[in-house]
């Protein structure tokens, strides 16, 4: 199992244990291919992914009228300020750096999910 798979499973297990329904995608293109079927409240994206990276995936989510409302969390080892600014420029809702505290991830996803649901009410 590579690092990306381990991290994806860590995120999925932690969120599932907190009561979230979790769907996983293996990369950005897989996410975009499935997002309209799943219509999640929140998407977590690693910046470094095969096929489509997190930057491109987040930008495509934001630029599509059907997915622009979905909350997006970028998770990356890239902690430089220009990376954060790039994410904010795309319109991501949160930016977590690796290694991240699972409790922080859960809180960020919970807050964004509540915000997403309130926006639909």
C-alpha positions in Angstrom: 0.0 0.0 0.0 1.5 3.3 -1.0 1.5 6.5 1.2 -1.5 7.9 -0.7 -3.6 4.8 -0.1 -2.6 4.8 3.6 -3.6 8.5 4.0 -6.8 8.0 2.0 -7.7 5.0 4.3 -6.8 7.0 7.5 -9.0 9.8 6.4 -11.9 7.5 5.5 -11.7 5.5 8.8 -11.5 8.6 11.0 -14.5 10.3 9.3 -16.5 7.0 9.2 -15.9 6.6 13.0 -17.3 10.1 13.4 -20.5 9.1 11.6 -19.8 10.5 8.2 -20.7 8.6 5.1 -17.5 8.4 3.2 -16.8 7.7 -0.5 -13.2 7.5 -1.8 -11.7 8.2 -5.1 -8.2 7.2 -6.2 -7.3 10.5 -7.9 -8.7 13.8 -9.1 -10.2 12.4 -12.3 -11.9 9.7 -10.4 -13.3 12.3 -8.0 -14.7 14.4 -10.9 -16.1 11.3 -12.7 -18.1 10.4 -9.5 -18.9 13.7 -7.8 -22.3 14.2 -9.5 -23.4 10.7 -8.5 -22.4 11.2 -4.9 -23.0 14.9 -4.4 -21.0 15.2 -1.2 -21.1 18.0 1.3 -17.3 18.1 1.6 -14.4 16.8 -0.5 -10.9 16.3 0.8 -8.2 16.4 -1.9 -4.5 15.7 -1.7 -2.6 18.2 -3.8 -0.3 15.5 -5.2 -2.4 13.0 -7.1 -1.9 11.1 -10.4 -3.8 12.2 -13.5 -5.3 15.3 -12.0 -3.7 17.0 -9.0 -5.7 18.6 -6.2 -5.2 22.1 -7.7 -6.8 21.3 -11.0 -9.5 19.1 -9.4 -10.5 21.9 -7.0 -10.5 24.5 -9.8 -12.7 22.3 -11.9 -15.1 21.7 -9.0 -15.3 25.5 -8.4 -15.8 26.3 -12.1 -18.7 23.8 -12.6 -22.1 25.2 -11.6 -23.2 21.8 -10.4 -20.3 21.4 -8.0 -19.2 24.9 -7.1 -21.1 24.8 -3.8 -19.3 21.7 -2.5 -16.9 22.4 0.3 -13.3 21.5 -0.5 -10.4 20.7 1.8 -6.9 20.5 0.4 -4.5 18.2 2.3 -0.8 18.5 1.4 2.7 18.4 2.6 3.2 21.7 0.8 3.1 24.2 3.6 4.5 27.2 1.8 2.5 30.4 2.0 2.3 30.7 -1.8 0.7 27.2 -1.8 -1.9 28.4 0.7 -2.6 31.5 -1.4 -3.0 29.4 -4.5 -5.6 27.3 -2.7 -7.4 30.3 -1.5 -7.3 31.8 -5.0 -9.0 28.7 -6.3 -11.6 29.0 -3.6 -10.9 26.0 -1.4 -12.6 26.2 2.0 -9.7 24.8 4.1 -6.1 23.9 3.8 -4.5 21.2 6.0 -0.8 20.3 6.0 0.7 16.9 6.5 1.2 15.5 9.0 -2.2 16.5 10.2 -4.0 15.8 13.4 -7.0 13.6 12.7 -9.0 15.5 15.3 -8.3 18.7 13.4 -9.4 17.1 10.1 -12.6 15.8 11.7 -13.4 19.3 13.1 -12.7 21.0 9.8 -14.9 18.5 7.9 -17.7 18.7 10.5 -17.7 22.5 10.4 -17.8 22.6 6.6 -20.5 19.9 6.5 -22.7 21.9 8.9 -22.1 25.0 6.8 -22.9 23.2 3.6 -26.2 21.8 5.0 -27.1 25.3 6.4 -26.6 26.7 2.9 -29.0 24.3 1.4 -31.8 24.9 4.0 
